[in-house]
């Protein structure tokens, strides 16, 4: 089958202490410290076959993630921006859904013809973190599309424990393709859900919510906040199309931070005004720009506020901890979407019309144009690019 593979040079930064585990596995803990000169190549690779407990899924839709974009973008020294764990070469793509076409030995819950989406965090299930339910912090974690073969391809093999059925969503929408495209969005929306409702310990209805960064994860946060009863939602970004997508998904106001600055205003001013002076009860940082966003966030936190940090960056950022002490507020980091009931709850919301995320898709492209689609994603104009596999 044809697949789109990311290739990069193993060339640790000067002074970076490569661990014995990284040397032995070829998997970097933070790709941005080890891999240089990333490039995409179209390859012919063998069709996958299912092992014990696995199924083969024929891909119907695969989203282009901001992490995919970061994996081909580099800093001044040629190191990729993506800061998660990775091993290259690897077939990209982790936001996917499709149809089960082969079933391996021992599979219990899936059958040929089932429509499924799947988690991209491949946890082992037996390490101490997993046994505590911290699947996204698995010490043996593999990430689909970065250290395990991904879905920029016609087929993918995946263990059934990571799969969730979309048959009910297809019945509601009357279209298997539409169900798979929305199913592919469960992964990025799941990252928002995990941060807001699992890691941060829920958001009360009637909360004032602010979202920094209107890429897919930030847009997912907007949609979830609206679906779960936020009183007000304000969003901030630099991209006009993404700001409009935020409004379409439920933001009361969406602002270009540069326009605010030019008018003598700031995100903190907006957050205070919209909340009647109270401040934001929950802030989702999905921009990965903490150096710029945290000073604004600190100025407009409500008492006992929660800051959910979902953005990825290799930069250190100063934080005024006294603000957290005085306000009894907290910053919660969150990665991934596995466990916590994330996938089944989002799928239920989609099946019953509580959540509508189909409008996030702003551009569709065939798998043959995957490299061009990833390049297009660098403009940050699309809310979600969806690869459609025929």
C-alpha positions in Angstrom: 0.0 0.0 0.0 1.0 3.6 -0.4 1.9 5.5 2.8 3.3 8.9 3.7 6.4 8.6 5.9 8.2 11.2 7.9 12.0 10.8 7.8 14.4 12.8 10.0 18.1 12.7 11.0 19.1 11.5 14.5 21.4 14.3 15.5 21.1 15.3 19.1 21.6 18.9 20.0 25.0 19.8 21.3 24.8 19.4 25.1 21.7 17.3 25.1 22.2 14.2 27.3 20.9 11.3 25.3 19.7 8.6 27.7 20.6 5.0 27.4 17.0 4.2 26.8 16.9 6.7 23.9 20.0 5.2 22.4 18.7 1.6 22.7 15.2 2.3 21.3 15.9 5.1 18.8 12.9 6.9 20.4 13.6 10.4 21.6 11.7 11.6 24.7 11.5 15.0 23.1 11.9 14.9 19.3 12.8 18.6 19.2 16.1 17.8 21.0 17.2 15.0 18.7 15.7 15.0 15.2 16.8 17.3 12.4 15.9 17.9 8.8 12.5 16.3 8.7 10.9 15.5 5.3 8.0 13.6 3.9 8.3 10.7 1.5 5.7 8.6 -0.3 6.6 5.0 0.2 5.2 1.6 -0.8 4.9 -0.5 2.3 3.4 -4.0 3.0 -0.3 -4.1 3.9 -0.6 -4.6 7.7 -1.8 -8.0 9.1 -3.6 -8.3 12.4 -1.8 -9.9 15.3 -3.5 -11.3 18.4 -6.2 -9.0 19.6 -5.7 -6.7 16.6 -7.9 -5.6 13.8 -7.0 -4.0 10.4 -8.9 -0.8 9.8 -9.4 0.6 6.3 -8.9 4.3 6.7 -11.9 6.5 5.6 -10.7 9.8 7.2 -7.5 11.1 8.8 -7.1 14.6 10.2 -3.9 16.6 9.8 -2.9 17.5 13.4 -0.9 20.5 14.6 1.6 18.0 15.8 2.0 16.7 12.3 2.7 20.3 11.2 5.2 20.8 14.0 7.0 17.6 13.0 7.9 19.1 9.6 8.6 22.6 10.9 12.1 23.4 12.2 13.9 26.0 14.3 16.9 28.0 13.1 19.2 24.9 13.7 17.1 22.6 11.6 15.6 20.7 14.6 11.9 19.8 14.3 9.5 21.8 16.5 7.5 18.8 17.7 8.3 18.2 21.3 6.7 14.8 22.0 8.2 11.3 22.0 9.1 10.1 18.5 11.0 7.6 16.5 11.6 8.1 12.8 11.1 7.0 10.0 7.4 6.6 10.8 4.1 6.8 8.9 2.4 10.0 10.0 -1.3 10.4 11.1 -3.1 9.7 14.3 -6.5 11.2 14.0 -8.4 8.6 12.1 -11.5 6.5 11.6 -12.5 3.7 9.2 -13.9 0.3 8.7 -12.7 -3.0 10.2 -11.7 -5.2 7.3 -9.7 -8.0 9.1 -10.0 -9.5 12.6 -7.0 -11.1 14.3 -7.1 -14.1 16.7 -8.6 -13.4 20.1 -10.6 -10.3 19.1 -13.8 -10.1 21.2 -15.7 -7.0 20.5 -15.3 -6.1 16.9 -16.4 -7.6 13.6 -15.7 -7.0 10.0 -17.8 -4.0 8.8 -17.7 -2.2 12.1 -16.9 1.5 11.8 -14.4 2.6 14.4 -12.2 5.4 15.6 -9.1 4.7 17.7 -7.0 6.2 20.4 -3.6 7.3 19.3 -1.9 6.8 22.7 -0.7 3.2 22.7 -0.4 2.4 26.4 1.0 -0.9 27.7 -1.6 -1.5 30.4 0.8 -3.1 32.8 3.2 -0.4 34.0 2.5 1.3 37.3 1.1 4.5 35.6 -1.3 2.4 33.5 -2.4 0.4 36.5 -3.2 3.7 38.3 -5.3 4.6 35.3 -2.8 7.2 34.0 -2.7 5.7 30.5 -1.5 8.9 28.8 1.6 8.8 31.2 2.4 5.2 30.4 6.2 4.7 30.7 6.2 2.6 27.6 3.9 4.8 25.6 4.0 4.7 21.9 2.2 7.4 19.8 0.5 6.5 16.6 2.1 8.5 13.7 5.3 9.3 15.7 6.7 6.1 17.2 4.1 3.6 15.8 2.9 3.4 12.2 0.1 5.9 11.5 -2.9 6.5 9.3 -1.5 8.5 6.3 -2.1 5.2 4.6 -4.9 3.0 3.3 -4.8 0.5 6.2 -3.6 0.4 9.8 -3.4 -2.4 12.4 -4.5 -1.6 15.9 -5.4 -3.5 19.1 -9.1 -3.6 19.7 -8.6 -2.1 23.2 -7.9 1.2 21.5 -11.0 1.1 19.2 -14.4 2.6 19.7 -17.4 1.9 17.5 -19.1 4.5 15.4 -22.0 2.4 14.1 -24.5 4.4 16.1 -23.1 7.7 14.8 -23.4 6.5 11.2 -27.0 5.6 11.8 -27.7 9.1 13.1 -25.9 10.8 10.3 -27.1 8.4 7.6 -23.6 8.3 6.2 -20.6 6.0 7.0 -18.2 8.6 5.5 -19.6 11.5 7.6 -19.4 9.3 10.7 -15.8 8.5 10.0 -14.8 12.1 9.4 -16.4 13.1 12.7 -14.9 10.1 14.3 -11.5 11.2 13.2 -12.1 14.4 15.1 -12.7 12.6 18.4 -8.9 12.4 18.9 -8.3 16.2 19.0 -11.5 17.0 20.8 -10.6 14.2 23.2 -7.4 16.0 24.2 -9.6 19.0 25.2 -12.0 16.7 27.0 -9.2 15.0 28.9 -7.8 18.3 30.0 -11.0 20.1 30.9 -13.0 17.3 32.4 -10.6 14.6 33.5 -7.3 16.2 34.5 -8.7 19.5 35.7 -11.6 17.8 37.5 -14.6 19.1 35.6 -16.0 22.6 34.7 -19.1 23.7 36.4 -22.1 24.9 34.2 -22.2 28.6 34.3 -18.4 29.1 34.2 -16.7 31.8 32.3 -14.2 30.2 29.9 -11.3 31.5 27.8 -9.5 29.6 25.1 -6.1 30.6 23.7 -5.4 29.1 20.4 -8.1 28.1 17.9 -6.6 25.2 16.2 -8.5 21.9 16.4 -7.8 21.3 20.2 -8.8 24.9 21.0 -11.9 24.7 18.8 -12.7 21.4 20.6 -12.5 23.2 23.9 -14.9 25.9 22.6 -17.4 23.3 21.4 -17.2 21.3 24.6 -17.6 24.4 26.8 -20.7 25.4 24.9 -22.2 21.9 25.0 -21.6 21.6 28.8 -23.2 24.9 29.8 -20.5 27.6 29.9 -21.9 31.1 30.6 -19.5 32.9 28.4 -16.7 31.8 26.1 -14.0 34.0 24.6 -11.3 32.8 22.2 -8.0 34.3 21.0 -5.9 33.5 18.0 -4.0 35.1 15.1 -6.0 33.5 12.2 -9.2 35.1 11.0 -10.7 31.8 9.6 -10.0 30.0 12.9 -11.5 32.9 14.9 -14.6 32.6 12.7 -14.7 28.8 13.3 -14.6 29.5 17.1 -17.6 31.8 16.7 -19.4 29.1 14.7 -18.7 26.5 17.4 -20.1 28.7 20.2 -17.6 31.4 21.3 -19.4 34.6 22.3 -16.4 36.6 21.2 -13.2 35.7 19.3 -10.3 38.2 19.0 -7.1 38.6 17.0 -4.6 39.5 19.8 -2.8 41.8 17.4 -5.9 43.8 16.7 -6.5 44.0 20.4 -3.0 45.3 21.0 -3.3 47.9 18.2 -6.5 49.2 19.8 -4.8 49.5 23.2 -6.5 46.4 24.6 -5.5 42.9 25.7 -7.0 39.5 26.2 -7.0 40.1 29.9 -9.2 43.1 29.4 -11.6 41.1 27.3 -11.7 38.3 29.8 -12.6 40.7 32.6 -15.2 42.6 30.6 -17.0 39.6 29.3 -17.2 38.0 32.8 -18.4 41.3 34.4 -15.1 41.8 36.2 -15.0 38.3 37.8 -12.4 36.8 35.5 -12.2 33.4 33.8 -13.1 30.3 35.8 -11.4 28.0 33.3 -8.7 29.0 30.7 -7.6 26.5 28.1 -4.1 27.2 26.7 -4.0 25.4 23.4 -1.7 27.8 21.6 1.6 26.4 22.9 2.7 30.0 23.5 3.0 30.2 27.2 5.6 33.0 27.1 3.0 35.2 25.5 -0.2 33.9 27.0 0.6 33.3 30.7 1.0 37.0 31.6 -2.4 37.7 30.1 -4.0 34.7 31.8 -2.6 35.6 35.2 -4.2 39.1 35.0 -7.7 37.7 34.5 -8.1 34.6 36.6 -11.2 34.2 38.7 -10.8 33.0 42.2 -10.2 29.2 42.3 -9.7 29.3 38.5 -8.2 26.4 36.5 -5.7 26.9 33.8 -5.6 23.8 31.5 -2.3 23.8 29.6 -2.6 21.7 26.4 -0.1 23.4 24.1 3.2 21.8 23.3 6.4 23.8 23.3 10.1 23.3 24.2 10.3 26.8 25.8 10.4 27.6 29.4 7.9 30.3 30.5 7.9 32.5 33.7 4.8 32.1 35.8 3.9 34.3 38.8 3.1 31.7 41.3 1.9 34.2 43.9 -1.1 34.8 41.6 -2.0 31.1 42.0 -1.5 31.3 45.8 -3.6 34.4 46.3 -6.4 33.2 44.1 -6.3 29.5 45.1 -6.0 28.8 41.4 -4.1 26.0 39.7 -2.4 25.1 36.4 -3.1 21.6 35.2 -1.1 20.0 32.4 -2.7 17.3 30.3 -1.6 15.2 27.4 -3.6 12.8 25.3 -7.0 11.3 25.3 -6.8 7.7 26.5 -8.8 6.5 29.4 -11.1 8.6 31.6 -14.1 7.7 29.5 -13.0 10.3 27.0 -13.8 8.5 23.7 -17.2 6.9 24.7 -18.5 10.1 26.2 -17.6 12.2 23.2 -19.1 9.6 20.9 -22.3 9.5 22.9 -22.5 13.3 22.7 -22.1 13.1 18.9 -24.7 10.2 18.6 -27.3 12.2 20.5 -26.7 15.6 18.9 -25.3 17.2 22.1 -22.0 18.0 20.4 -21.6 19.1 16.8 -18.0 19.2 15.5 -18.5 18.4 11.8 -18.1 22.1 11.0 -14.5 22.0 12.2 -13.5 20.5 8.8 -12.5 23.4 6.5 -10.6 21.5 3.8 -10.6 17.9 2.4 -7.9 16.3 0.4 -7.2 12.8 -1.0 -4.4 10.7 0.6 -2.3 11.3 -2.6 -2.1 15.0 -1.6 -1.1 14.4 2.0 2.3 16.1 1.7 0.6 19.2 0.2 -2.1 19.1 2.9 0.6 19.1 5.7 2.3 22.0 3.9 -1.0 23.8 3.7 -1.5 23.3 7.4 1.6 25.5 8.1 -0.5 28.6 7.1 -2.7 28.1 10.3 -5.7 29.2 8.2 -7.7 25.9 8.3 -9.5 24.8 11.4 -9.1 21.1 10.3 -7.8 19.5 7.2 -9.2 16.0 6.6 -7.5 13.5 4.4 -10.1 11.3 2.7 -9.0 7.9 1.6 -10.9 6.4 -1.3 
